[in-house]
Amino acid sequence: MKHLAGVLIALVVATLTGCQDVDPPTNLTGYETTYELVAASAHDVKGIVTFKERTDGFTTVVISVSGTGGDAKHPVHLHLGGLSTPDADVAAVLNPVVAYTGRSETILTSLANETPITYASLNNLEACVKIHLSDSGPERTVVLAGGNIGEAYILSIKEGKPAGIPSCKSSGD
């Protein structure tokens, strides 16, 4: 009986310690850069975009915003130039923000023109991130939130200018 009690205690201890959270293997280096996303319209959507360096040199882009809801999926674009650049070209299309979670995650390896883009290159790019209300119709030009990244962020700080956010050029223009 003592032997059975010892086995049961050992089994319980093994089970409890076996359920501890263990960090899974990661493909991230630990380097990351975070930029603010500010509200850009009557919709009060704001948050952050974080670039996380991957061990392959590319980037996991994580967007987390508040102020969205429902079942919409809001398109996200990386635009060349700063937020105040009118009709800025789309450099890359990121995965949409799922409205009910306020999140988007994309592994970014290349720009829309298929040029590879590393974590280091992305952080030096003069660009901005914009979250759009819709990908079609009149709402496609409505920007919910946006933020300068890389060189555009540095330039806006140096110039001490708040960044305005104009509507975007649509693919139909």
N, C-alpha and C positions, 0 to 999 in steps of 0.2 A: 504494500500500500504506500509506504514511504517513497518507493521507487516511482510509482505512478504519479504521486503528487509532485515529485521533482521534475518528471517529464512534462507534466502539465504546466508547471511554472516556467520551465525553459521554453515551452512552446508559446506561452503568452508573451514572454519577454521578447522572443524572436519575432513574433507577429507585430508587437508594438514598435520595435526598432525598425522592422522592415517597412513600416508605413510612413517613416519620416520622409519629408520632402527632400529629394536629391536633385541638384541642378542637372538638367539634361546636358549632354554634350552640345556645344554651341559652335556656330559657324561665324560668330562675331568676334572682332578683335578687342572690343571694349572701348574703342574710340567712337565718339558720337558728337554731333553738333545739333543744337536745337535753336529754332527760330520761332518767333511769335507770329501767329496769324491773327490779324485784326478784322473786326466786323467791317464789311464793305458796302452794306446796303441797309435798308430798313429792317432786315432780318438780323437779329442779335446773335450772330454766329462768330465764335472766336475760339482760339486754342493754340496749339503748337504743331510744328512739323519737326521731326527728329530724323536726322540722317545717321545711320549706324553703319560703321565700316565692317564689311564682311572679310573673312580670311582670304577670299579670292580677289580682294581689292575693289569689288563693287559695293553697292549700297542697298541697305534695307531702309526704305522710306516709310516712316510711321506717322500718320496724322491722327491727332486726337482733338476733337472740337466739342464744344457745348452749344446748345441752341438749335439742334436739329431733332427731328422726331418723325414718326410715321414710318412708312415703308419705302420712302424714296431712296434713290441712289444718286448722290450728287457727283457729277464729273469733276475730276481734279486734273489740272494741267500744270506742267512746268513751262513757263513762258520765258523767252529770251528778253532781257532788259528788266528794268525795275518795274515796280507797281505803277509808277506814273507814266510808263512808256505806252503811248496810245497804239492800239492794234498790234500788240506784241505777238510775234510768231510763237506757235506752240513748239517747244523743244522736245517734249515727251508727254505722253498721256499716262497718268498714274491710275491705279485702281480707284474706283469711286468711293466716296465716303458713304457708308451705310448709315442712313439717318437715325435709326433707332439706337445704334451704338455710338454714333459720332466718330467712327474709326475707319481708317483705310491703311492697308499695308501693301507695299509694292517692293519687289526686288528689282532695282533699276540697274541694268547693265549697258544700255545703249540709248541714244537719243532717237527721235523719230526718223532722222536721216540715216540710222543704223551706225552712227559713229559711237564706238565704245565710250562710256563715261565712268571713270573710277570715282571712288569716294573723294580723293584729293582733287580731281578735276571738277567735280560737282561743287565742292566748297570754294572753288576759285571762279566759278561761272558767274557772269553777271546775269542774274535771272530772278524769277519770283515764282511762287506757288499760288495758284488761284483755285478756289473751290466754287464751282458754278451751281446755280439753282437747277438747271436742266441741261440736257444735251441736245434738245431740239425745241423748235418753236420760238416765240418771242422771249421766253425765259432763259434761252441759252446764253444771252449776253449779260444776264444778271450775275454778278459776282457776290457770293455770300461772305467770303472771307479770303484774305490773302496776306502774303508776307514776302518781303525781299529776302533773298538768300545770297550767299557767297559775296562776290564783288559788289552786287547791287546793294546789299545790306551795308557793307563797309562804306560805300559811296554816300548812302543816305545818312549815315552817322557822321561822316566827315563834313558833309554839307549842312548838317543840322536841320535838314528839311523833313517834315512829316511827309510820308508817302501818300499821295492820292491814289485812288484806285478807279481808273476809268473802266467802262465796259470793254468787253473783249471783241476782237474780230472773230466772226464766225466763219466756219469753213465754207459757207454759202456766199460770202462776200467777195 
